[in-house]
Amino acid sequence: MPKRKPSSSDAPRAVLVLLATAVILFVGGEALLLSRTEPGQLVAAKYLHLGDHARVTMLVGKQIRRGLKRIGVPPDSIQERVVERGTAPVRWRIGLRPDASLLKANYVIAKFLDDRGVEVLSGRERSGDHGDLRVTLEVGFRGRPTHELLLVRGPHSSEAAAARTGRVALVLFGFGDDLERAKAFFDLPVPFAVALAPGEKYSPALFRAARERRRELVLHLPLEPINYPRVDPGPGTILVTMKPTRISELTRRYLDQAGPVAAVANYMGSLATQDMSVMAAVYRELRRRRLPFLHVTPAPGSVCKPLAADLGVAYEEPDAVIDAETRQSGPKALDARWNQVLERTGRRAQMVVLMRATPLVSSWLPRALASGRLKSVEIVPVTAAMQQPAAL
């Protein structure tokens, strides 16, 4: 039988097989090397659910200690014990100085761990029985928690307690459609919440960026203003001509798009907030989700406050909205207004403050929120401030 002549396509096919084999060997070798490093083992634990649980827990613990060192927690302030019953096998009690900011410690630790592939799976804040404040964080990986962290800030001495009298929840708004500028704001190493509007083409990316940076969210619900559409909150605006079912549907959709939020605030809405049927449709969804309504700059004929009382919806108004001062070329006016806020907070104990996010605010904020500048005032989450609103 005559021998078959080699096909002209055999050589290219052989080359492709060799190349594919080389790529597989290279990738396999790199994966093997990566699996022997701590970052590689954390990646494998997060995405592939691989690795010995004790080893993974130890590696996560090392990252937590590095994060605590970043915020100045000494090693002897950390108590560690194994938990036989609980979602996480290891529990740490971490003591913080009486003048430390729990919100800032929470943010720095969460950001540090997230950058290294470790997730904060849940968090909650409460007051202790002896005047201390506590934040409990569960960290590890989805479906595989490794540590429960209890951050405890001891009660102030009588002198310090007398001096620290006020709490401010700061909410930045007005990020527009500039995603990169918004991300730069979200990355600032200071505590604040962000108010973001739904319904725009860039909204999902903004919500996602805020969640990834663990910013507390306020949904800026676009409502029809007087002189619409000359004054226009955007394409997702809820209009007074819409049927209540449509308004409820849009509100649900926007809340689902945003994900977990601390509150819902009106974006414009000088006409819609005077319409009983519009606000009743919005409130029904807020009541279902147990969310408060933060009413910004109420119109004289607004029905929001009495209707909220009738329908059982928590209602708040910001104590200050800082806008014009943020648009100046220099910080003089902004400094003066912020000093007024701090002074008022000392008298009222608690305030919710909205501030427009501008380039000036981006450079000014880290200095303004420094502990030396705040003096007797503490920056707290919106949820904490709205649970115990200051008297009007």
VOZA-420587 format. One record per atom (N, C-alpha, C): y, x, z. Coordinates in pm, whole numbers, plus 32768, in hexadecimal, padded with zeros to 4 digits. Example, Ala and Ser with C-alpha at 12.3 -4.5 7.8 and 13.67 -1.06 7.14 Angstrom:
7DC78527830C;7E3E84CE830C;7EB68528830C;7F1F850582C4;7F96855782CA;8003850A8313;
end
This chain:
7F8980558000;800080008000;807B80588000;80D980417FA6;815180967FA1;81A68084801E;81E280F0804E;823880E880C5;82B9809F80A4;82E78050810A;8364800680F8;83D980668108;8434805D80AA;84AB80B280B1;8508807E811D;854580DB8166;85A380B081CF;8612805C8194;86317FED81D6;86A07F9881A9;87247FDD81C3;87847FBE816E;88097FFC817E;884E7FCB81FC;881D7F568233;885E7F2182AC;881F7F56832C;87AF7FA08320;876C7FD28399;87C2803683E5;8806808E839D;885780F683DF;88C980BB8430;891B805E83F7;898680228448;894F7FD684C0;88DA7F9384AC;88A17F48851B;88777FA8858B;884080188567;8816807B85CB;888F80B28617;88FB80C785CC;897680F9860D;89AA80938671;89A88011864A;89D97FA986A4;89827FA08721;88FE7FAF870F;88A57FAD8782;88C2802087E1;88DA809687A6;88FA810B87F9;897E80F88843;89E280C087FC;8A6380A9883C;8A56804488AD;8A0E7FD68893;89FB7F7088FA;89B37FAA8974;894E7FFD8959;8904803C89C8;895F80978A19;89B380E289D1;8A10813D8A16;8A7380EF8A6C;8AA7807F8A35;8B06802D8A81;8AC37FF48AFE;8A477FC18AED;89FF7F878B5F;89E67FF08BCA;89BF80678B9F;89A680D28C00;8A2680FB8C46;8A9581018BF8;8B1581288C34;8B4380C18C9B;8B3F80408C73;8B697FD68CCD;8B107FD28D48;8A8C7FE38D31;8A307FE48DA2;8A4B80568E01;8A6980CC8DC7;8A8881408E1B;8B08812B8E6A;8B6E80F48E27;8BEC80D98E6E;8BD780728EDE;8B86800A8EBD;8B6C7FA48F23;8B217FE08F9A;8AC4803C8F7E;8A7A807C8FEA;8AD780D09041;8B31811C8FFF;8B91816C904B;8BED8114909E;8C1C80A5905E;8C76804B90A5;8C32800C911C;8BB07FEB910D;8B687FA9917A;8B58800391F3;8B6C808591E2;8B5F80E39252;8BE480FA9299;8C5080BD9265;8CD380C992A6;8CEE804B92F7;8D4780559359;8D697FE193AB;8DAB7F729358;8E0E7F929300;8E477F2792AD;8DDE7EE49256;8D807F33921E;8D187EFA91CA;8CBD7E9E9217;8C9D7EC19292;8C477E6D92E3;8C8C7DEA9309;8D107DF19320;8D5C7D78933D;8D627D1C92C3;8D737D59924D;8D737D0A91D1;8CEC7CC591BD;8C807D1091D4;8BF97CD791C6;8BE37C669229;8C167C7592A2;8C067C0D9307;8C567B9092E3;8CCD7BA492A9;8D247B339289;8CF27AE49211;8CD27B2B91A4;8CB47AE69127;8C1F7AD1910D;8BCB7B2A9144;8B3C7B209129;8AEB7AFB91A4;8B317AF19219;8AED7AD19298;8A7C7B3392B5;8A977BB39297;8A347C1B92AD;8A5B7C6F9326;89FB7CBC9356;8A157D1993C3;89DF7CE99448;89B37D499499;89847D2B951F;89F67CEE9571;89DB7C7E95B6;8A477C3795FB;8A877C8C9667;8A377CD896AF;8A6F7D2D9718;8ACB7D9796DC;8AA07DD2966B;8AF17E379628;8B747DFA95F6;8B6C7D8595B8;8BE37D429585;8C437D1F95F7;8C0D7CEF9665;8C607CCD96D9;8CA87D49970E;8C627DB99712;8CA07E35973F;8D137E5E96E3;8CFD7E52965F;8D647E7995FE;8DDF7E1F9609;8DC87D9C961A;8E387D41962C;8E847D6396AC;8E3A7D849716;8E797DA99794;8ED47E239784;8EA97E849733;8EFE7EFA971B;8F817ED396D8;8F7A7E759679;8FF37E499635;904F7DFE9695;90137DAE96EE;90657D659750;90AF7DC697AB;90687E2E97DA;90A87E909831;911B7ED697EB;91097EF4976A;91757F33971F;91ED7ED59712;91D17E5496FC;923E7DF396F4;92877DE49778;923D7DE497E7;927C7DDA986B;92CF7E56988A;929D7EC9985E;92EB7F449871;936E7F3D9826;936B7EFA97B0;93E37EED975E;94527EA297AA;942D7E4297FF;94937DF69849;94A67E2B98D7;946C7EA198F3;94877EE39972;94357EB399E8;93BF7E7B99D0;93697E4F9A3E;93157EC59A6D;93207EEF9AEB;92D07F609B1C;923D7F3A9B29;91E27F9A9B19;91527F7C9B22;91297F3C9BA5;916B7F609C13;91417F289C94;916D7E979CA7;91B67E5F9C45;91DB7DD29C4B;91767D799C04;910A7DB59BD3;90A47D6C9B87;90247D639BDA;8FF87CEA9BF3;8F797CD39C39;8F167C969BD5;8EA17CD29BCB;8E3E7CA79B68;8DBE7C7C9BAE;8D847C0C9B7D;8D037BE39BB2;8CB47B989B47;8C317B9C9B53;8BD87B579AF7;8BC87AC69B25;8BCA7A6A9AC6;8BBE79DB9AE4;8B3779A99AB2;8AE779749B0D;8A6479429AE4;8A6E78BE9A99;8ACC786B9AC3;8AE077EB9A80;8B6F77E59A4D;8B7D77CB99CE;8C0177C69992;8BF777E398FE;8C5F77C498B5;8C5C77DB9825;8C64786F9803;8CA878BE9855;8CB2794E983E;8C66799898AD;8C1D7A02988C;8BCA7A4598F1;8C187A9B9954;8C957ABD9931;8CE47B179987;8D6A7AD599A5;8D947ADC9A21;8E157AA39A4A;8E6B7B119A87;8EE67B1C9A55;8F467B7D9A8A;8FB97B339ACE;8FDD7B609B43;90567B309B86;90BD7B9F9B7D;912F7B819B41;91947BE79B23;92157BC39B6C;923C7C159BC9;92B67BFD9C16;93317C339BCF;93987BE19BC6;94177C099B8A;94847C0B9BF4;94EA7C5A9BDC;955A7C639C39;95A17BDB9C43;95DE7BBE9CB6;96247B3D9CC5;96927B279C5F;96CC7B949C2A;973A7B849BC9;97097B8C9B38;96857B939B23;964F7B9D9A9B;96567B159A56;965F7B1899D2;965F7A9E9982;95D07A7F9955;95997A0F9985;951279E8995C;950C79CC98C7;9573798D9891;9573796C9802;957379EB97AD;95C37A4C97D5;95C87AC99789;95427B149796;95087B17980F;94877B5A9820;941C7B1797CC;941D7A9397CB;93BD7A47977A;93CD7A6B96E7;94497A6C96B7;94637A889629;94397B169603;945F7B789654;94407C049632;93A97C1B9631;93637BE69696;92D27BF9969C;928F7BB69625;92B67B3A9607;92797AF09597;92927B389513;930D7B6894FF;932E7BAE9482;92E27C319478;92D77C7B94E6;92917CFB94E7;91FD7CE594C3;91BE7C829501;91317C6894E6;911C7C369458;91747BDD942A;91667BA693A3;916E7C14933A;91C57C76934F;91D17CE592F0;91517D3792E9;90FC7D2C934F;90807D7A9354;90047D22933E;901C7CA9930D;8FAC7C5292E8;8F747BFD9357;8FAF7C0593D0;8F7F7BB59441;8FD77B38944C;8F997AC5945F;8FE27A47945F;8FFD7A1594ED;907079D394FE;908879839576;905C78F69555;8FEF78CB9590;8FB0784C956C;8FF377D495AD;902C77E79622;9072777A9666;90CE77B596D0;912D776496FD;918977919765;91C7771997AB;91E37728982C;922476BD9877;927276FA98EA;92DB76B49913;933276E3997F;9335767B99ED;933576A99A6A;9342764D9ADB;937B76989B53;93A5764B9BB5;93D876849C32;9367768D9C97;936676FA9CE6;9302770A9D4E;932876BE9DCC;92D176C69E2E;92E8767D9EAB;934E76C09F06;936E773D9EEB;93C677889F45;944677B79EFE;9471776B9E9A;94ED778C9E55;94DE77EF9DE4;9463781D9DC8;944F78799D5A;943E782C9CD7;945578719C67;944278369BE3;93CD787B9B9F;937D782D9B53;930278649B1A;92F5783B9A89;92C9789B9A36;92A4788099AB;921478AB9999;91C178519969;9133786F9950;911C787998BA;90E878EB988E;90C979019801;9034791997F1;8FFA78DB978E;8F6F78F89769;8F71794796E7;8F3579BF96E8;8F3D7A169672;8EB17A3E9646;8EAB7A6C95CB;8E2B7A959590;8E297A6F94FE;8DC07A2A94D3;8DB379FF9449;8D85796E9447;8DA2792B93D9;8D80789E93CD;8CEB788993E5;8CCC78369449;8C40781F946B;8C02788F94BE;8C5378F394E2;8C1D7965952B;8C88799F9589;8CB8795295EB;8D1D79869648;8CE279F6969E;8D357A5796BE;8D077AC8970E;8D4D7AD29796;8DCC7AA9979C;8E187ABB9818;8E6E7A3F9835;8E7A7A2298B4;8EDF79C498E4;8F467A159932;8FC27A119905;902E7A5D9945;908579FF9996;90977A1B9A14;90EE79CD9A6A;91677A249A8C;91D97A089A4B;92557A4F9A66;929B7A089AD9;92B37A4F9B45;92EE7A149BBC;93707A5B9BDD;93DB7A0E9BDF;945B7A469C0C;94787A109C96;947F7A6A9CF6;94927A429D80;951779FE9D97;952379B19E04;95A1796D9E23;960E79D29E41;968779AD9E21;96F97A049E3D;97127A0B9ED3;974C7A789EFC;977C7A7F9F86;97ED7A1A9F95;981479FBA00E;987F7997A023;98FF79BF9FDD;991D7A419FDD;99977A709F9C;998C7A619F05;99177A8A9ECF;99057A809E3E;98FE79EF9E12;98BD799A9E64;98B2790D9E3F;993A78CB9E3B;999178F49E99;9A1778BC9E98;9A6478E79E1E;9A4879629DF0;9A9179969D7D;9A5B795D9CFA;99D5794D9CEC;999B791C9C6F;999378849C76;99F578409C3D;99FF77B09C50;99F077609BD0;99F0779D9B5B;99F477509AE0;998777749A7E;996377129A28;98FF772899C0;993776F0993C;9926773E98D1;99557715984D;98E1771897EB;98CF76AA97A2;987276A69731;98C676B696B3;98B17723966A;9902774195F4;98B377209575;98F176D2951B;98B176A9949E;990B76D4942B;98D6772693D0;99227750935A;990276F292E7;996876D29296;995676799223;99A576AF91AC;999276719137;99E1769590C2;99AC770C9074;992877169065;98EE7787901E;98EF77758F86;990676FA8F57;990F76E48EC6;988C77038E80;989977358E04;982177528DB5;980677E78DA6;984578398DFB;983378CA8DF4;97C278F38E52;974978FB8E1D;96D379178E6F;96DA79A08EB0;97067A048E65;970A7A8C8E9D;976F7A978F0E;97E27A558EFF;98467A568F6C;980E7A0F8FE7;97C779A08FCF;978C7957903E;972479AE9086;96D079F3903B;966B7A4A9078;96AC7AB790CC;971B7AEF909A;97627B5790E7;97937B1E916B;97C27AA2916A;97EB7A6191E7;97737A4D9243;97067A18920A;969079FB925B;96587A79929D;96707AEE925F;963B7B6C9293;96927BAA9300;97087B71931A;975E7BAA9382;97157BA99408;971C7C169454;96D07C2094D2;97137BDA9547;97417B609531;97807B10959A;974B7A819591;974B7A389602;970F79B19603;9770794695D2;974378F49574;978D787E9548;972E782794F7;974F77A694EB;9706774A9495;9750773E9411;970F770093AD;975076EE932B;9742765D92FF;97AD762692C5;97AC75A0928D;97A275AD91F5;973A757291BB;9720757E912C;970F74F490F0;974674E49076;974074649031;96C6745D8FD6;968573E98FCC;961473D88F71;964373A38EEA;95E6738E8E8F;960473498E12;963873A08DA2;9661741C8DC0;969274778D58;961D74C98D23;962D75038CAE;95C075518C74;95A175CE8CC5;960475FF8D0F;95F076798D5F;95C476598DEF;95C175D78E14;95A475B28E9E;951B75E38ECF;94AE75D18E83;942C76008EB6;942A76958ED8;946C76E78E83;946F77778E9D;94BF77968F1C;952B774E8F34;957B77648FAD;952C773C902A;94EB76C99025;949A769E9098;942C770390B4;93EB7732904A;937E7791905B;93B178149098;942378459067;945B78C2909B;948078B5912E;94B878429155;94DE782D91E1;94627828923A;93F977E3920C;937E77DB925B;933C78649269;933C78B291FD;92FE79369202;934579909266;93C779799278;941579CA92D7;94227985935F;93D5791A9370;93CB78D293EF;945278A19421;94A2786F93C4;9521783193E9;950A779E940A;954777719475;954376E39495;95917697942A;955B762493FD;959575DB938C;95D3755793B6;9647753C937C;968574B89382;968C748492F3;9656740C92DA;965B73D39254;96E57397923C;972C73CC91D8;97B1739C91B5;97A2732D914E;979372B1917D;977372409127;97EF721790D7;97EA721E904F;986071FC8FFE;987471658FF6;98E571359027;990570A79029;9987708D8FDB;999070178FA1;9A026FF98F4A;9A866FFA8F95;9AE870488F64;9B6D70488FA1;9BCA6FE38F5C;9C3B6FCC8F96;9CA56F808F52;9CD36FD18ED9;9CF46F898E6D;9D206FC88DEF;9CAF700F8DA5;9C336FE38DBE;9BC270168D6E;9BCD6FDC8CE1;9BB170248C73;9B7870AC8C6D;9BE0711B8C62;9C6270F88C6E;9CC471658C68;9CAC71C58CDC;9C8871908D4F;9C5871E18DBF;9BC071CF8DC0;9B76723A8DA9;9AE6722E8D8C;9A94728F8DE1;9A3E725D8E3B;99E772B78E88;997972F88E35;995C72C28DBD;98F472FE8D6A;989972968D2D;983A72C28CDA;97E372648C91;978472158CE9;976C723F8D63;970E71F88DB9;975171968E18;97CD71718DFD;9819711F8E5B;97DE70938E6D;97DA70678EEA;97B46FDE8F0B;982F6F868EFC;98256F1D8EA6;98966EC88E83;988C6E408EC7;99006E018EDB;99026D7E8F1C;98CA6D128EC1;98C16D2B8E3F;98896CC98DE2;97F06CCC8DDF;97B26D2C8E21;97206D368E21;96E46CCE8E7E;966C6CA18E5E;96236C468EB5;95F16C928F30;95E46C4E8FA1;95B46C91901B;952F6CD99008;94D36C9D8FBA;94526CDF8FA5;94646D648F5D;94C16D678EFE;94DD6DE38EB5;951B6E4C8F12;95746E208F6B;95B56E7D8FC9;954D6EB89029;94F56E63905C;948B6E9590B5;94306EF6906B;94116ED68FEE;93BB6F2D8F9E;93FB6FB58F8A;947C6FB88F68;94C270388F54;94C970878FD7;94E570429045;94EC708790C6;946670C890E8;93FA707E90D2;937470B690EB;935B712F9092;937E71229013;936671908FB5;93B3720C8FDF;943171FA9006;9482726D902E;944D72AE90AD;941F725E910B;93E672969186;936572E09169;931472AA9110;929872EF90EB;92B7737390A5;931F73739051;934573EE900C;93747459906D;93C0742F90D2;93F7748F9132;938D74C8918F;9328747891B1;92C974A49216;92FF748592A1;92CD74C79309;92FC74AA9391;939274BF939F;93DA745C93D2;946A746793E7;948C74429477;94FD747694A6;9529745A952E;957B73DB9535;95BF73BA94C7;9617734594C4;963973279433;967572B1941E;96AA728B939B;973F727393AB;978F72B39355;981F72A49358;984E726A92D3;98BD722292D5;98F571EE9259;993F725B920E;992A7260918A;997972B79133;99D7725B90E8;9A5A7260910A;9ABE71FF90DE;9A9671769115;9A9E710B90C0;9A70708890EF;9AD97031912F;9B5A70469112;9BC26FF59151;9BB56F61912D;9B776F4090B9;9B5E6EB49095;9AD66E8590C8;9A6E6ED490B1;99E76EA990D7;99D96E95916E;9A1E6EE591BE;9A116ED89250;9A596E5C9285;9AA36E15922D;9AE16D969254;9A8E6D1E9226;9A1B6D3C91E5;99C76CD391AE;994D6CBF9208;99416C46923F;98D76C29929F;984D6C369260;983A6C0391E7;97B56C0491AA;978A6C919186;97E86CE49159;97C76D6F9137;97986DB991B3;97E76DB4921D;97C66E029294;974B6DCA92DC;97356D4792D3;96BC6D0F9310;96406D4592C9;96476D519244;95D56D8791F9;95BD6E1A921C;96296E67922B;961C6EF49253;95E46EFE92E1;961B6EAF933B;95F36EB693C7;95616E8F93DD;952D6E31938C;94A26E0A939D;94456E82938A;94676ED7932A;94146F4E9312;94276FB59381;94A36FC493B2;94BD7022941F;94756FF6949E;94776F7494B8;94326F429530;939B6F5A9525;93656F4694AD;92D66F5B949A;92AF6FEB94B5;930970489492;92EA70D694A4;9327710F9524;936870BA9572;93A570E495F1;940A715495DC;9464713F957D;94CA71A3955F;9554716E9584;95A971C195BC;9632719695DC;968C719C9561;96F7714D9565;975B714E94FA;97D77196952D;980171FD94E4;9877724C9508;98E7722094AA;994671D594DD;99AE7197948B;9A2871F29482;9A3F7228940A;9AAB728793F5;9B27723E93C4;9B97724E940B;9C18721493E7;9C0C717F93C9;9BF2712C942D;9BE0709C9416;9C5C705B93D9;9C4570019379;9CB16FB19340;9CDB6F4693A5;9D596F17939F;9D886EB49402;9D336E359406;9CFD6E0A9393;9CAE6D909391;9C196DA69398;9BEE6E1A93C6;9B5F6E3B93C8;9B106DDC9423;9A986DBA93F6;9A3E6D659446;99D16DB7948A;99D56E3B9479;99636E9094A0;99466E8F9535;99AC6E9B9587;99936EA69617;995C6E269653;999D6DB1963F;99636D379679;98DC6D13963D;98CA6D2D95BB;984B6D0D957B;97DB6D6595B3;97FA6DE395CD;97956E3E9608;97676E09968F;97C36DD796DF;979F6D9F9762;97476D249751;97676CD096EE;97186C5696D8;968B6C7596A7;967D6CDD9653;95FC6CFB9616;95AD6D669661;95E56D9B96CC;959B6DFD971C;95956E8796DD;96026EB09699;96096F34965B;96696F8B96AC;963F700596CD;969870619715;970F708596BD;9785708096F5;9800709496A8;985670FD96EB;9889715B969B;98E171C296CE;995371D9966A;99C07210969B;9A2C723F9645;9A4972D19667;9A6073279603;9A8173B29622;9AFF73BA9678;9AFF741996D1;9B75742C9725;9BE3747796DB;9BBD74C19672;9C2075099623;9BE775239598;9C3D751A9533;9C19753F94AA;9C7F75A8947D;9C507622946B;9CA976929447;9C9D76AA93B2;9D09768C936A;9D04769192D7;9D7876E2929E;9DF176AF92AE;9E6576F0926F;9E737782929A;9E54779E9319;9E637827934C;9E027887930B;9D92785492D8;9D2E78AC929A;9D5378D4920C;9DB8789391D3;9DE078AD9148;9E54790F913E;9E82794291B0;9EF4799E91B1;9EC87A2A9184;9F2B7A7D9163;9F0C7B059138;9EE97B6091AC;9F197B3E9223;9EFE7B909299;9ECA7B3C930C;9E9C7B7C9379;9E597B3393E5;9EB67AFD9452;9F397B0E9446;9F937AEB94B4;9F877A5794DA;9F8F79FE9478;9F88796F9495;9EFD794894C7;9E9779869490;9E0E796994B9;9DF779969549;9E2A7A0B956C;9E1E7A3C95F6;9E6179DB9658;9ED779AD9632;9F207953968B;9ED478D0969F;9E9F789A9632;9E55781B963E;9DD5782F968F;9D90789B967A;9D1478B696C5;9D3178C69759;9D9E7907977B;9DC579159808;9DDE788C9847;9E1A783097F9;9E2E77A8982B;9DA877639847;9D48777897EB;9CC3773D97FE;9C827772987D;9C8777F59890;9C4A78319907;9C8C77FD9986;9D0E77EE9982;9D5677BB99F7;9D2F772B9A15;9D2676D899AC;9CFF764C99BE;9C6E764199F0;9C17769B99C1;9B8C769799EA;9B7F76AD9A80;9BD377069AB5;9BD0771E9B44;9BF176A19B94;9C46764B9B5A;9C6B75D19BA0;9C0775609B8C;9BC3755F9B16;9B6D74EE9AF4;9AD9750D9B03;9AB775899B1B;9A2C75B69B33;99DB75C59AB2;99F2756E9A4F;999C757399D9;99E7753D9960;99D8758398ED;9A1D75579874;99C7757297FA;99D7751C9793;999C75319710;9A0E755196B1;9A0675C4966F;9A7375F4961A;9A40760B958E;9A8375D0952B;9A6575E8949E;9ACB764B9466;9A9C76A99415;9AF4770F93DC;9ACE7728934A;9B32772A92F2;9B1777439265;9AF077D69250;9A8977EB91FF;9A58787191E1;9AA978AC916E;9AFD790C918B;9B4E79509126;9B3A79E79134;9B677A3690D2;9B5D7AC890E0;9B9E7AFD9160;9C0E7AC09188;9C4F7AEB9203;9BF37AD4927A;9BB07A619281;9B577A4292F1;9AE17AA192F3;9AB17AC8927E;9A3E7B239278;9A5A7BA692BF;9AD07BDD92AE;9AF27C5C92F0;9B237C48937F;9B5B7BD3939B;9B957BB7941E;9B2D7B8E9485;9AC47B48945C;9A687B0894B8;9A217B689518;99E97BD994E8;99A47C329548;99FF7C6195B9;9A7C7C79959B;9ADA7CA39604;9AFA7C2E9661;9B0A7BB79628;9B307B43967A;9AC17B1896D8;9A437B2E96B0;99D37B029703;999B7B71975B;99E07BE29761;99B77C4C97BD;99C77C1B984D;996B7C4498A4;996B7C10992C;99EE7C2C9975;9A2C7C9F995B;9AAB7CBE999C;9B1A7C609973;9B167C3298F7;9B7C7BD598C6;9B647B4898F9;9AE57B219905;9AC67A999931;9AE67A8399C4;9ADC7AEE9A14;9AF87AE89AA3;9AA17A7F9AE7;9ADC7A0C9B0B;9A9179AA9B5A;9A4679459B05;9A4379579A82;9A0678F49A28;9986792B99EC;992278D499DE;98A278F999A2;988E78A89922;985A78E798B9;983878A2983E;97AB786A984B;979C77E89831;971B77A49845;96F3775897C7;9675772D97BC;964B76DD9748;968F76559745;9699761B96CE;96D2759596C1;968075319711;95FD753E970E;95A774E19757;95C574E397EC;95E375599822;9603756298B1;9688752098CF;96EA75339878;976F74FB9890;977274649880;9722742F9824;9726739F980A;96CF73509868;9679739398B4;962B734D9919;968073279991;96E7737899AC;974073609A1D;97CE736C99EB;9801730999A0;988673119964;98F4731199CC;995E735799AC;99D173589A07;9A1472D09A05;9A4F72AB9A75;9A97722A9A7D;9B0F722D9A21;9B2671BC99DF;9B9A71B59983;9C19719E99D0;
end
